[in-house]
């Protein structure tokens, strides 16, 4: 996990849950109304013992059958009123709370889109998924039930205790005897349960990650026959989660036993004392019936404290996990710093650029250091280097997927840090070595690289450039759904669609990370021929490993250990750079194989 959960001593459940207020505020009127209705329903229930007192001391004692029937009618009406009020409360909260959950989920999704790539590199996708599903479900359940009934039951207990004390204060003191140990147990339970609840929800995130990775990597698992080892690993995580859930259950069983047993003992003691007082004539039978009925009516509000506290702690943990993501700093939408002097038609220029990953040790060397590279307007520059030299990292700096640590990058003389990300990414198109497609149609995947006005003409042109005409032979043509990650297509097909997505918007600047690596020789040649026309109209930086890809570019830059060590044409570097010649000779041999 990228974050360390706070211990119960470091966080307050109440303070954490108060962070939900901005989402609850728009529906506060209905929630407050629902709480008032629930309190009213509980208070109606407390009137029933008073009616019983009247019936026992009045019509029953006087053998007045008409009065008994009248009392029964009143009791029936009170019971119906209580049921209707509780039903009204549920109706009041259903729609607004589904709205709150939907708004929180939408806010989380929007926030995830704006978080930097470095964040997504650190966080497991399953942890993010569990926050958007399980955690938000727990929050909704808390707002629907525990939040209301902690208030309702508190008011009910207070009103009930006052009624009992007014009826007979000595019996009231007997009933209140267990209050102190119950409160102490609740405080201890809350702290211990918070820790276990956090651990369980983190383990659910880990389990979700394993499931997601297993589904996405099912071809690897089957190809290497690792289904048994994966099943064992999953089972171990499942049993770990089971152990944590059992510990939660044990804690809940202990607090439930205490909360149920002590009040029951108190009610039994009050019954004995009350019967003695009735026998002595110090207390009327109706008063004892009303007192005991009130005490029994408070059993549910008291006994529910345990699981209401448990649900509240789970909701507090879920809220904490939700805001761990929401509190992460997003990519700035506007200018990051003052731009330098603008020189129009200056192309793509790296000025003494250095980069170190944010989570790298402070004493580690930067991945890139002192990069000075100028790609002239309309020029194509191939970027060549050994594995691990920093080629992909350098290309990721242009669209600001990562921020430069020092130095600056300019597009036509304007510092990219002075541009909004929307403006920058409208100018720069990218195609990565590992193409990512979405569960959408072929056409929708390609047109993601263009503005909303792009249509069939732009789509056809892009497919033609990328030699992706195979799309028309799919069952539904360009409307064919490609499936999750585009795994229904071959690697070369996915790569050609990714290339089409990069060129569809006719970008001013094009960044390609080894875009032809999955293509066969004949398809590669056809794509290169069409791509030359595109490159003539744009300024491009191309990560290349094959000589055929290098030859697409006007010049070549050699990157070694995070530094640009040579720049020139392909033939110039073959003569002047032994390292470049070695890289290309290895590529030649690979192509021949």
N, C-alpha and C positions, 0 to 999 in steps of 0.2 A: 504493500500500500504506500502511496506517496505521501500520505498525511498520517500523523500520529494522533489517534483519538484522545480527547481530553479525559482525564480521570474524573469521577464524579465529584471529587473535591474541587476541581478546577472549573467546573461549569455548573450553572444553575438551570434546572429544567424549566423553571418559570421564565427566566430571562431568555432562554433559547426559544421557547414556544411563543414569546411575545414578538419574535421576529416574523411571525406569520401575519401580524396585524395588517400590513399593507395589502395582502391578498384578501383578507377577510373584510376589510373596511367597506368595499362596495356592497357587500351583502349583510352588513351588520344589522340593518333594521329587521330583516327576517330572522336572523339568529337571535337577536335580543327578544323579539316577539315569541319565538319558539321557547326560549328559556323561561320567559314570564308565564307562558301557557303551561309548561311542565311544572313550575313552582305552584301554580294555581291548582293543577291536577293533584299534586301531592298534598296540598293543604286541604283539598276536598276529601282526600282519603283520611285525613286526621279528624275530620268532623264526624266520621262514622262512629268512633268510640264514644263521643259525646252523646250521639243519638242513642247508642246502646245504654248509656248510663240513665238517660231519661226514661227509656223503656223499662229497664229493670226496676228502678226506684219508683216509677209511676204506674203505667198500665199493667205491668206484670205483678207488682206488689198489690195493686188494687183490683186485680183480676178483671181488668177492663179489656175485653177482646177487641173492641173497636179501636182502642188506642194502640193495641199491638199491631193490628192491620195497618193503621196509619204509619206507625214507626217502620213497618216492613216496606211500605211504599216509599217512604223517605229514603231508606237504605238503598232500595233499588234505584231510585233516581240519582242518588249520590254515586253509586257504582257505575251507572251508565254515563254520568257526567265525567267521571274520572277517565273512563275508557275513551270517550270522545275527545277529551282534551289531549290525552297522550297520542291518539291518532292524528290529531291536528298538528301536534309538535313534529311528528315524523314527516308529515306532508310539507310543513314549512321549511324543513332543513334539507330535504332531498335535492331539489333543484339548485339552490345556491351553493351547496357543498360540491356537487358535481362540477359546477362552474369554477369554484376555487381550485379544485384538482386539475381541471383542464388548463386553467390559466397558469398555474405553477409549472405544469409539464411543458406548456408552450414556451414559458419564460426560460426554463432550463434548456430546451432545445435551441432557442435563439442564442442563448449565452454560449452554448457549446460551439456553435458555428463561429462565434467571434473570438474564441480562445485561441491563443497561439499554438502552432504545431508542437512546440516544446511541451506544452501541457498534455497534449494527446499522446506524445511519446512516453510520458511518465505514467499515465493512468491506464489501467486495464479497462477495456470496453465493457466487460461484465459489471464492473463496479459502477460505471456510469449508467448502464442499463438498469441495474437494481435500484439506483436512486430515482430513476424516472418512472419506475413501476411499483415495486414493493414499498419503497419508502413513502411515496406519495399516497399510496393506498392507506398506509398506516396513519398518515396525517389526516386524510379525509375521515377515517373511522374515528379518530380522536375528536375532530371538530363535530362529528355527528352525535357522538355518545358521551365519552368521558368528560369533555369540556362542559357540556350542559349539565350532566348529572353529578359532577363534583360540586357544582353550585347548587343544583336542585336538592341533592341529598344533604348537603350542608345546611341549607335552609330548613329542610324537613326535620333533620335531627334537632336543630335549635328550637324550632317551634314545638316539636314533640316533647322535648325535655321541659320546656316552659309549661306546657299543658300538664305534664305529669307532676311537676313541682307544685303547681297550683292545686292539683287534686289532693296530693298528700306529700309533703316535703320529705318525710322520713323514708317513704318508699322510693321517692326520687333519688335520694342520696344512695340508697342501696343499688339502684340501677346505674348510677354514675360511678360506682366503685371501680369498674374495669377500665375507665376512660384513660387513666394515666398509663398503665402498661400497654394498652392498645396503641396509643400515640407513640410511645417509645419504639414499639415494634414496627410501626409504619415508617418511622424515620430511618431505622436500621435497614429495613427491607428496601426502601427507596434507593439508598446508596448502593447496596449490593446488586439489586436488580438492574440499575442503570449500567453497571459495568458489563454484566452478562448480556444484556440486551444489545449493547454496542457490538460486543464480540460476535453475537449471532448474526446481526445484520451485515457485518463485514464478511462473515463466512458465507452468507447467501450471495454476496457480490462475487466472492472467489468461485463459488460453485457455478454461478451464471457465466463467468468468464470461461471456465473449463468447458461448459456445454457449448458455448458459442464457438470457441476455438476448435472443438471437436467436429462440429458441423461444417465449419468453413474448411477445415483440414481433413475432411473425411477421405479424400483421395490418397493423401499421404498415409493416414492411419491404415487404410485397407492395403495400399501398395506395399507397405513394409510389415504387414501383418501385426500391427501393434494394438489391435482392438482389445485384447485381453489386458495388456498393461495399462491402457487408457481406462478400461473399466475398473481395474484395481485402484488406480489413482482417484477416479471419481468416487468409488465406494469409500475410500479412506476419507476424502473430504466430506462425504455424506455422513459418515459415522462421527466425524469430528463435530459437524453441525448438530447431529442427533444428541451427542453428549452435552453440548451447550444448551440445546432446547430442554433436555431433561433437567439440567441444573436450574433453568428458569422455572420449570414445573415444580421442582422441589422447593424452591424459594416461595413460589406462589402457594404451594400446599401448606407450608409452615405458617405464613401470614394468614391464610384462610382459616387454618385450624385455630389460631389464637383469636382471630376476630369473631369466629363463630362460637367457640367454646366459652370464652369469658362472658359475653352478653347473655348466653343461655343460662350460665350459672347464676348470673345476676337476676335474670327473670325468675328462675326457680326460687332464689332466696326471697325475692319480692313477693312471690306467691305465698310462701310459708308465712312471712311476716304479715302480709295482708289478711290471710285467713285468720290468723290469731287476733288481729285487730277487729275483724268482722265479728268473730266469736265473742270478743269482749264488748262489742257494741260501740267501739271507738271509730268504726268506719262502716259506711253503708255498702251493701253488696253491689249496688250499681256503680259506686265509685271504684271499687276493686275491679269490676268487669271493665270499666272504661280505662282504668290505669293499665291493666294487663293488655287490653286490646291496643292501646296506644304503644305500649312497649313492643308488642308483636308487630305492629305496623312499621316500627323502626328497624325491624330485623333486616329487611332488604337494604335500606340505605346504609346500615352499618356494615353488613356482610359484603356489600359491593365495593367497599373502600379498597380492598386488596386488589381486585382485578382492574378497578378504575385507575389505581396508582400504577399498576403494571402497564396498562395501555398508554397511560400518560408518559411513562418513561420511554416506552418504545417509540411513541410519537416524538418525544424530545430528541431521542437519538436519531430518528429519521430526519427531523428538521435540521439537526446539526450536520448530518451527512449531506443533506440537500444544499445547505449554505456553504459547506466546504467547497463545493464546486462554484456556486454563485459568487463567492467572495474572491475567486481567482481573477486577476487582472486580465481584461480583454485587450485585444489589439487596438491600439488607438486609431480612431477613425480619421482624425485630422492630421495636420502637419506635426511631425515629431520635433523638428528644430528648424532654425532659419536656413533657408537655402542659400547656396553660393550664387555668384553672378551667372546669369543664364546666357549660354551661347547656343543659338538655334542650330539645328541640324548637326549636333555634335555626336550623335549616335549613343552607344552604351559605353560608359566610362567607369572603371573601378579606380578609385583614388586611395592608395595606401590602405586597402581594406584588410582588416584582421577580424577573426571570429573565433570565439570559444563558446561551447555550449553552456547554457546557464547553470546546469547541474554538474558541470565538470569540476574536479578539484581545483582550488585556486592556484596551486603550484604546477598544474599540468600545462604543457605548451599549447598554444592555440592551434586549432585545426587549420586555419588559414592565417597567414601573416604577411603583411606588406604587399598585398596584391595590387599591382599597377597594370591595368590592361585597358586598351582602347579599341573598341570595335566601331569602325567608322560608319556613317549613315549608309544603309543599303548593303553593308558588307556582312558576310557570313564568317564566323570564327569557330573553328573546331577546337574543342578542349580535350586534350589527350593527357593521360597519366596512368600510372600503375594503380592497381586496386588499393583503396585507402588513402589516396593522395588528396582527396577533398573535392573532387569534381562535382559530385551531386550536391554537396554542401554549398559550393560556390553558386551553382545555378539556383538554389533555393533562396539565396539572398536577393535575387533580382525582383521577384514578386513579393518580397518581404514575408516569406514563410518563416524565415528567421531574421532577426535584426542584427546588423553588423555590430561588432563590439567596438571597433574604432574605424576611422576612415569614412569614406562616403561613396555612394554609387549615384551616378547621374544619368538621366535619360534626356538626350538633347539639351544637356547643360543644366537640367533641373534636378536638384537633389531628391531622390525618391522619398526621403524622410519628410520632405516638405509637401508631399502629395497626400491626399486622402487615399486610403487603400482601394476604394472603389475606382477612383481615377487611375491609380497605378495599374490595377488589374484589368481595367478596360484597355490599357495600352499594351500590356504584356500577356501573351498566351504561353501556356506550358504544356508539355507532354512528357510524362515520366516513363522511366524504363519499365516499371511495374504498372501496367494500365489498370485503372479502377473504373468499373462500370457499375451502374446502379440498376435496381429492379424497375426498369422502365423500358420503353421501346427503343429500338436502334436510333430512330430519328430524334427522340427526346435526349438521349445520351449525347449525340453529336451536337445538337443545337444548344446544349449547355454552354458551349464556348462562344456563343454569339448573343447579341442583345435580343430582346423580345420580339423585335420586328422581323427577324430572320425567318425565312420560310423555305419552301421546297427548292427554289433555285439555289440558294446558298448551301442547302443540304446536299444537293446533287453535285455541286462543284467540289465540296469538301470530300465527299466519298470518292470522286474521281481522282483527286489529288492523292488521296491515301490508298488508291487501288482497292477500295472497299466495296466494289460493285457486287460482291457476294451477298450484300444485304438485300438486294432485290430478289435473290433466289430463295430467301428464307420464307417460311410458310405464309407470313403476312407482310412480306416485304419490309420496308423500314418501320412498319408498325408492329413488328414482331417484338414480343417481350423477351429480353435477353436473360432474365433470371438474376438471382442474387450474385453479385460480383462478376456477372457475365460469364459464369463457368459453363454455360451451355455452348459457348463458342470456343474455338481453339485459341492458343496463346497469340498466334499471328493475327487472327481476326480481331481479337481484343486490342492488340497494339495498333492495328490500322484504324480502328474506330477512335482510339485515343488520339491518334495523329490527326484524323479528320476533325475531331473536336478542337484541336489546337489551331487549325488553319481556317476554320469555318468563318471566323469573325474578321478575317483579313487584318491581323494585328500589326501594329507598327513595330513591335519587338516580339521575337519568337525565341523561346528557350526550350530546347529539346534535349532530353536526357537519354541518349542512346536509343532513339525512337525506332530503330529498325532491327534490333537484336533478335527478335523472334521470327523474322521473315526468312523464307528460303531465298536462294540466290536469284531466281528468276523474278520473284515478286519484289525483292529488294531493288533490283535494277529498274523495274517499272515504276516503283514508288520514287526512286531517286530522280528519274527523268521528269516526273510530274512535279516533284518537290523543288527542282531547280527553278521552275517558273515562279513558285511561291517565294523562294528565297531572294529572287531578283527584286521583289517588291517590299522587302522588309529587312530589318537589322536582326541578325540571328546569332545565338550562341548555342553550339551543338556539342554535347558530350559524345565523343566518338571512340570506338574501339577497333573498328575495321578500317582498312585503307580506303575501301569504297565509300564509306561514310565521310572520311576525312576529305576525300576529293570533292565532296559537295561544297566545301568551304573555300573562301578566298584565301584565308590564312589560317595558321594553326598556332595554338598556344600550348606549351608543355608545362604541366603542373607536377611538381615533385615535392613531397613532404610539405605541402601547404604553401609553396611559393611558385611563382611563374619563373621558370628558369630559361625559357627560350620562346621566341615568337618569330614566325616567318612562314613562308609557303611550305607546302609538303616537301617539295624537292630541295628547298634550301635547308630544311631541318634534317633531311636524310643525309646531307653532306656535312653539316656542321655539328650535329648533336648525336653522340653515340647512344645516349639513352633513348632518344626518339627512334633512331634506327633499330635499336634492339626491340622496342615495343612494337614497331610496325613489322619487323621480321617475324615476331611471334604471332602477330595477327595474320600475316600472310600464310604462315604454316597452318594456323587454325582454319583459315578459309579453305585451304587446299584439302585439309582433312574432311 
